Amino acid sequence: MALSDFTDANELGVTIAGQPLEHRLYHFVLVYSGWEYAAVVLGRESFTAPTENLANALWALVGVTGAHRNDSLSAAYRNLDADATADVTKRYTTFCVQYGMLASRNNPGRAMRPGRSRLTTTT
């Protein structure tokens, strides 16, 4: 199983030519081995950001995990109506199926920490 999430890195105060750099860090980790992949994501989280970075992490891993758990793409759902939210969920699930992975998400308000039993699979 793999976990992934985004961290808002704006509070680090990174600037380019005196201008703040709006960015996030994407973090992917294998639960049992602890193998990690990280990438800088410019701008805000979107549907493209987790799928593109998950694909890049799997290519760097040179393999695929049986399951992938994320934070339910909450930022990607922001300001979407029910139909659009269902579409994003379907597209993400289809993306994982193409890689042969079971898509799951953690419960809202629960930290994504490897080895914690309080994370439950919800699809």
Disulfide bonds with the S-S distance in Angstrom:
none
